[in-house]
Amino acid sequence: MGPGEHGVGLARFVPRIALEWAVEEPEARWRPVPATMVFADISGFTALTERLSDQGRVGAEELVEVLRSRSSVGCSVRCCASPSAAAARC
């Protein structure tokens, strides 16, 4: 493998920005970035995905719509702005 060819086969599995960073600073193992991270437990998600997976592509599309309908920037902002009311709003 020549220079610059390392990991070419994995490029489709790695976020574009991570590839750019690897080229810019190949020795860097981490990089500070401004970000927000959310961990959420969706009650009944496993049962829902199992039920929808039986429907094939239609089920996958329905799952995407369910997730989109339940998440929004507005909800995230309200939850962060008022943590005590998070459960009632989101």
DSSP file (Angstrom, degrees, kcal/mol; ACC not computed):
  #  RESIDUE AA STRUCTURE BP1 BP2  ACC     N-H-->O    O-->H-N    N-H-->O    O-->H-N    TCO  KAPPA ALPHA  PHI   PSI    X-CA   Y-CA   Z-CA
    1    1 A M              0   0    0      0, 0.0     3,-0.1     0, 0.0     5,-0.1   0.000 360.0 360.0 360.0 132.1    0.0    0.0    0.0
    2    2 A G    >   -     0   0    0      1,-0.2     3,-1.9     3,-0.0     4,-0.3  -0.323 360.0 -65.5 -86.0 173.7    1.3    3.4   -0.9
    3    3 A P  T 3  S+     0   0    0      0, 0.0    -1,-0.2     0, 0.0     0, 0.0  -0.311 122.7  19.2 -58.7 138.6    1.1    6.6    1.1
    4    4 A G  T 3  S+     0   0    0     -3,-0.1    -2,-0.0     1,-0.0    19,-0.0   0.396 100.3  95.6  84.0  -4.3   -2.5    7.9    1.4
    5    5 A E    X   +     0   0    0     -3,-1.9     3,-1.6     2,-0.1     4,-0.3   0.551  50.0 116.5 -95.7  -8.1   -4.0    4.4    0.6
    6    6 A H  T 3  S+     0   0    0     -4,-0.3    -4,-0.0     1,-0.3     0, 0.0  -0.393  86.7   4.4 -63.0 130.8   -4.5    3.3    4.2
    7    7 A G  T >> S+     0   0    0     -2,-0.1     3,-1.1     1,-0.1     4,-0.6   0.553  82.9 134.2  77.1   8.1   -8.1    2.7    5.1
    8    8 A V  G X4 S+     0   0    0     -3,-1.6     3,-1.0     1,-0.3     4,-0.3   0.886  72.4  54.3 -58.5 -38.9   -9.5    3.4    1.6
    9    9 A G  G 34 S+     0   0    0     -4,-0.3     3,-0.3     1,-0.2    -1,-0.3   0.727 109.4  47.9 -67.4 -21.4  -11.7    0.3    1.8
   10   10 A L  G X> S+     0   0    0     -3,-1.1     3,-2.2     1,-0.2     4,-0.5   0.476  81.0 100.6 -95.7  -3.7  -13.2    1.6    5.1
   11   11 A A  G X< S+     0   0    0     -3,-1.0     3,-1.0    -4,-0.6    -1,-0.2   0.815  76.2  58.1 -55.3 -35.2  -13.9    5.1    3.8
   12   12 A R  G 34 S+     0   0    0     -4,-0.3    -1,-0.3    -3,-0.3    -2,-0.1   0.679 107.4  48.7 -71.6 -14.1  -17.6    4.5    3.2
   13   13 A F  G <4 S+     0   0    0     -3,-2.2    -1,-0.2     2,-0.1    -2,-0.2   0.448 100.3  76.3-100.8  -2.7  -18.0    3.5    6.9
   14   14 A V  S << S-     0   0    0     -3,-1.0     5,-0.1    -4,-0.5     0, 0.0  -0.904  89.6-105.1-114.4 135.3  -16.2    6.5    8.4
   15   15 A P    >>  -     0   0    0      0, 0.0     4,-1.7     0, 0.0     3,-0.6  -0.265  30.5-120.5 -56.4 142.6  -17.7   10.0    8.7
   16   16 A R  H 3> S+     0   0    0      1,-0.3     4,-2.3     2,-0.2     5,-0.2   0.877 112.1  54.4 -52.1 -43.9  -16.3   12.4    6.1
   17   17 A I  H 3> S+     0   0    0      1,-0.2     4,-2.5     2,-0.2    -1,-0.3   0.861 104.5  54.2 -64.3 -34.9  -15.0   14.7    8.8
   18   18 A A  H <> S+     0   0    0     -3,-0.6     4,-2.1     2,-0.2    -1,-0.2   0.884 108.6  49.5 -65.8 -37.7  -13.1   11.9   10.5
   19   19 A L  H  X S+     0   0    0     -4,-1.7     4,-1.7     2,-0.2    -2,-0.2   0.917 110.7  49.8 -64.9 -43.3  -11.3   11.1    7.2
   20   20 A E  H  X S+     0   0    0     -4,-2.3     4,-2.4     1,-0.2    -2,-0.2   0.925 111.5  48.4 -61.2 -44.4  -10.5   14.8    6.8
   21   21 A W  H  X S+     0   0    0     -4,-2.5     4,-3.1     1,-0.2    -1,-0.2   0.886 107.7  55.5 -63.3 -39.0   -9.0   15.0   10.3
   22   22 A A  H  < S+     0   0    0     -4,-2.1    -1,-0.2     1,-0.2    -2,-0.2   0.856 111.1  44.6 -63.1 -34.5   -7.0   11.8    9.7
   23   23 A V  H  < S+     0   0    0     -4,-1.7    -2,-0.2     2,-0.2    -1,-0.2   0.907 115.9  46.7 -74.0 -42.6   -5.4   13.4    6.7
   24   24 A E  H  < S+     0   0    0     -4,-2.4    -2,-0.2     1,-0.3    -3,-0.2   0.919 135.7   8.2 -65.6 -45.6   -4.8   16.7    8.5
   25   25 A E    ><  +     0   0    0     -4,-3.1     3,-1.5    -5,-0.2    -1,-0.3  -0.660  67.0 175.0-139.1  77.9   -3.3   15.2   11.7
   26   26 A P  T 3  S+     0   0    0      0, 0.0    -1,-0.1     0, 0.0    -3,-0.1   0.752  81.1  54.1 -61.1 -24.2   -2.8   11.4   11.3
   27   27 A E  T 3  S+     0   0    0      2,-0.0     2,-0.2    -5,-0.0    -5,-0.1   0.654  83.6 105.4 -84.4 -14.8   -1.1   11.1   14.7
   28   28 A A    <   -     0   0    0     -3,-1.5     3,-0.1    -7,-0.2    -3,-0.1  -0.458  46.0-173.5 -70.6 133.1   -4.0   12.7   16.6
   29   29 A R  S    S+     0   0    0      1,-0.2     2,-0.3    -2,-0.2    -1,-0.1   0.644  70.3   9.5 -98.7 -20.0   -6.2   10.2   18.6
   30   30 A W        -     0   0    0      2,-0.0    -1,-0.2     0, 0.0     0, 0.0  -0.963  59.4-158.1-153.3 165.8   -8.8   12.7   19.7
   31   31 A R        -     0   0    0     -2,-0.3     2,-0.3    -3,-0.1   -10,-0.0  -0.973  24.4-119.8-150.7 131.3   -9.9   16.3   19.0
   32   32 A P        +     0   0    0      0, 0.0    -2,-0.0     0, 0.0     0, 0.0  -0.555  38.5 174.4 -73.2 136.5  -12.0   18.7   21.1
   33   33 A V        -     0   0    0     -2,-0.3     2,-0.5     2,-0.0    -2,-0.0  -0.996  38.1-110.0-139.9 145.1  -15.2   19.8   19.4
   34   34 A P        +     0   0    0      0, 0.0     2,-0.3     0, 0.0     0, 0.0  -0.638  62.9 138.3 -72.4 124.9  -18.2   21.9   20.5
   35   35 A A        -     0   0    0     -2,-0.5     2,-0.4     2,-0.0    -2,-0.0  -0.985  48.2-134.0-160.5 165.6  -21.0   19.4   20.7
   36   36 A T        -     0   0    0     -2,-0.3     2,-0.4     2,-0.0     0, 0.0  -0.995  20.7-161.5-127.0 136.9  -24.1   18.2   22.6
   37   37 A M        -     0   0    0     -2,-0.4     2,-0.4     2,-0.0    -2,-0.0  -0.960   2.8-166.2-122.2 138.2  -24.7   14.5   23.3
   38   38 A V        -     0   0    0     -2,-0.4     2,-0.5     2,-0.0    -2,-0.0  -0.984   6.3-165.6-125.5 131.2  -27.9   12.9   24.2
   39   39 A F        +     0   0    0     -2,-0.4     2,-0.4     2,-0.0    -2,-0.0  -0.969  19.9 177.1-110.4 127.5  -28.5    9.4   25.6
   40   40 A A        -     0   0    0     -2,-0.5     2,-0.6     2,-0.0    -2,-0.0  -0.988  25.6-151.1-135.9 142.3  -32.1    8.4   25.4
   41   41 A D        -     0   0    0     -2,-0.4     2,-0.8     4,-0.0    -2,-0.0  -0.954  16.1-154.9-110.2 116.0  -34.0    5.2   26.3
   42   42 A I    >   -     0   0    0     -2,-0.6     3,-2.0     1,-0.0     4,-0.3  -0.818  18.7-129.2 -96.6 110.8  -37.1    4.8   24.2
   43   43 A S  T 3  S+     0   0    0     -2,-0.8    -1,-0.0     1,-0.3    -2,-0.0  -0.358  90.3   8.4 -60.0 127.5  -39.6    2.6   26.0
   44   44 A G  T 3> S+     0   0    0     -2,-0.1     4,-2.3     3,-0.0    -1,-0.3   0.537  87.0 130.4  82.2   7.1  -40.8   -0.2   23.8
   45   45 A F  H <>  +     0   0    0     -3,-2.0     4,-2.9     1,-0.2     5,-0.2   0.909  69.9  50.2 -63.5 -43.8  -38.3    0.4   21.0
   46   46 A T  H  > S+     0   0    0     -4,-0.3     4,-2.3     1,-0.2    -1,-0.2   0.933 112.7  46.5 -61.6 -45.6  -37.1   -3.2   20.7
   47   47 A A  H  > S+     0   0    0      1,-0.2     4,-2.3     2,-0.2    -1,-0.2   0.903 113.1  50.8 -62.7 -40.2  -40.6   -4.5   20.4
   48   48 A L  H  X S+     0   0    0     -4,-2.3     4,-2.7     2,-0.2     5,-0.2   0.938 111.1  46.8 -62.9 -47.4  -41.5   -1.8   17.9
   49   49 A T  H  X S+     0   0    0     -4,-2.9     4,-2.1     1,-0.2    -1,-0.2   0.879 112.0  51.1 -65.0 -36.7  -38.4   -2.6   15.7
   50   50 A E  H  X S+     0   0    0     -4,-2.3     4,-0.8    -5,-0.2    -1,-0.2   0.917 112.5  46.3 -65.2 -42.3  -39.1   -6.3   15.8
   51   51 A R  H >< S+     0   0    0     -4,-2.3     3,-0.6     1,-0.2     4,-0.3   0.927 116.3  44.4 -65.3 -44.5  -42.7   -5.8   14.8
   52   52 A L  H >< S+     0   0    0     -4,-2.7     3,-1.5     1,-0.2     7,-0.3   0.789 102.0  66.3 -73.4 -27.0  -41.8   -3.4   12.0
   53   53 A S  H >< S+     0   0    0     -4,-2.1     3,-1.4     1,-0.3    -1,-0.2   0.799  91.1  64.8 -65.5 -26.4  -38.9   -5.5   10.7
   54   54 A D  T << S+     0   0    0     -4,-0.8    -1,-0.3    -3,-0.6    -2,-0.2   0.730  97.2  57.2 -65.1 -20.8  -41.4   -8.2    9.7
   55   55 A Q  T X  S-     0   0    0     -3,-1.5     3,-0.9    -4,-0.3     4,-0.3   0.424  96.7-151.4 -91.4   0.4  -42.8   -5.7    7.2
   56   56 A G  T <>  -     0   0    0     -3,-1.4     4,-1.9     1,-0.2     3,-0.3  -0.404  66.9  -2.9  68.9-138.4  -39.5   -5.2    5.4
   57   57 A R  H 3> S+     0   0    0      1,-0.2     4,-2.5     2,-0.2    -1,-0.2   0.861 134.3  55.7 -59.0 -39.8  -38.8   -1.9    3.7
   58   58 A V  H <> S+     0   0    0     -3,-0.9     4,-2.1     1,-0.2    -1,-0.2   0.907 108.1  49.4 -60.7 -41.5  -42.2   -0.5    4.6
   59   59 A G  H  > S+     0   0    0     -3,-0.3     4,-2.3    -7,-0.3    -1,-0.2   0.887 109.5  51.4 -64.9 -39.8  -41.6   -1.2    8.2
   60   60 A A  H  X S+     0   0    0     -4,-1.9     4,-2.1     2,-0.2    -2,-0.2   0.908 110.5  48.8 -63.4 -41.8  -38.2    0.5    8.1
   61   61 A E  H  X S+     0   0    0     -4,-2.5     4,-2.0     1,-0.2    -2,-0.2   0.883 110.5  51.0 -65.8 -37.7  -39.8    3.6    6.5
   62   62 A E  H  X S+     0   0    0     -4,-2.1     4,-2.4     2,-0.2    -2,-0.2   0.901 108.0  52.8 -65.9 -39.8  -42.5    3.6    9.2
   63   63 A L  H  X S+     0   0    0     -4,-2.3     4,-2.5     1,-0.2    -2,-0.2   0.916 107.9  51.1 -61.3 -43.3  -39.8    3.4   11.9
   64   64 A V  H  X S+     0   0    0     -4,-2.1     4,-2.6     1,-0.2    -1,-0.2   0.918 110.6  49.0 -59.9 -43.5  -38.0    6.4   10.4
   65   65 A E  H  X S+     0   0    0     -4,-2.0     4,-2.4     2,-0.2    -1,-0.2   0.896 109.6  51.6 -64.8 -39.6  -41.2    8.4   10.4
   66   66 A V  H  X S+     0   0    0     -4,-2.4     4,-1.2     2,-0.2    -2,-0.2   0.938 112.4  46.2 -62.1 -45.7  -42.0    7.4   14.1
   67   67 A L  H  X S+     0   0    0     -4,-2.5     4,-0.8     1,-0.2     3,-0.3   0.909 112.9  49.4 -64.2 -42.0  -38.5    8.6   15.1
   68   68 A R  H >< S+     0   0    0     -4,-2.6     3,-0.6     1,-0.2    -1,-0.2   0.891 109.4  51.8 -63.9 -38.8  -38.8   11.8   13.1
   69   69 A S  H 3< S+     0   0    0     -4,-2.4    -1,-0.2     1,-0.2    -2,-0.2   0.750 112.2  46.8 -71.0 -21.6  -42.2   12.6   14.6
   70   70 A R  H 3< S+     0   0    0     -4,-1.2     2,-0.4    -3,-0.3    -1,-0.2   0.510 108.3  60.2 -97.9  -6.1  -40.9   12.1   18.2
   71   71 A S    <<  +     0   0    0     -4,-0.8     2,-0.3    -3,-0.6     3,-0.1  -0.964  55.4 148.5-127.4 141.2  -37.7   14.2   17.8
   72   72 A S     >  -     0   0    0     -2,-0.4     4,-1.9     1,-0.1     5,-0.1  -0.979  53.2-114.1-160.1 158.6  -37.2   17.8   17.0
   73   73 A V  H  > S+     0   0    0     -2,-0.3     4,-2.6     1,-0.2     5,-0.2   0.898 115.7  58.1 -62.8 -40.3  -34.8   20.6   17.8
   74   74 A G  H  > S+     0   0    0      1,-0.2     4,-2.3     2,-0.2    -1,-0.2   0.899 105.7  48.6 -57.8 -43.0  -37.6   22.4   19.6
   75   75 A C  H  > S+     0   0    0      1,-0.2     4,-2.5     2,-0.2    -1,-0.2   0.925 111.4  49.8 -64.0 -44.1  -38.1   19.5   22.0
   76   76 A S  H  X S+     0   0    0     -4,-1.9     4,-2.2     1,-0.2    -2,-0.2   0.901 111.2  48.8 -61.8 -41.7  -34.4   19.3   22.7
   77   77 A V  H  X S+     0   0    0     -4,-2.6     4,-2.6     2,-0.2    -1,-0.2   0.928 111.6  48.5 -66.2 -44.9  -34.1   23.0   23.4
   78   78 A R  H  X S+     0   0    0     -4,-2.3     4,-2.0    -5,-0.2    -2,-0.2   0.915 111.5  50.5 -61.4 -42.3  -37.1   23.0   25.8
   79   79 A C  H  < S+     0   0    0     -4,-2.5     7,-0.2     1,-0.2    -1,-0.2   0.918 113.7  44.2 -63.7 -42.2  -35.7   20.0   27.6
   80   80 A C  H  < S+     0   0    0     -4,-2.2    -1,-0.2     1,-0.2    -2,-0.2   0.875 114.0  50.4 -69.1 -36.8  -32.3   21.6   28.0
   81   81 A A  H  < S+     0   0    0     -4,-2.6    -1,-0.2     1,-0.3    -2,-0.2   0.809 126.4  23.4 -72.3 -29.2  -33.8   24.9   29.0
   82   82 A S    ><  +     0   0    0     -4,-2.0     3,-1.7    -5,-0.2     4,-0.3  -0.620  65.6 174.8-139.3  77.4  -36.0   23.4   31.6
   83   83 A P  G >  S+     0   0    0      0, 0.0     3,-1.2     0, 0.0     4,-0.4   0.809  79.3  61.5 -56.4 -31.8  -34.7   20.0   32.9
   84   84 A S  G 3  S+     0   0    0      1,-0.3     3,-0.2     2,-0.1     4,-0.2   0.788 109.4  41.9 -66.9 -25.0  -37.5   19.7   35.5
   85   85 A A  G <> S+     0   0    0     -3,-1.7     4,-1.7    -7,-0.2     3,-0.3   0.323  84.5 104.7-100.6   7.0  -40.1   19.7   32.8
   86   86 A A  H <> S+     0   0    0     -3,-1.2     4,-2.6    -4,-0.3     3,-0.2   0.895  77.8  50.7 -57.3 -45.5  -38.2   17.4   30.4
   87   87 A A  H  4 S+     0   0    0     -4,-0.4    -1,-0.2     1,-0.2    -2,-0.1   0.859 111.7  48.2 -64.3 -34.4  -40.3   14.3   31.0
   88   88 A A  H  4 S+     0   0    0     -3,-0.3    -1,-0.2    -4,-0.2    -2,-0.2   0.804 119.4  37.4 -76.0 -28.3  -43.6   16.2   30.4
   89   89 A R  H  <        0   0    0     -4,-1.7    -2,-0.2    -3,-0.2    -1,-0.2   0.773 360.0 360.0 -96.3 -28.0  -42.4   17.8   27.2
   90   90 A C     <        0   0    0     -4,-2.6    -3,-0.2    -5,-0.2    -2,-0.1   0.405 360.0 360.0-115.5 360.0  -40.4   15.2   25.5
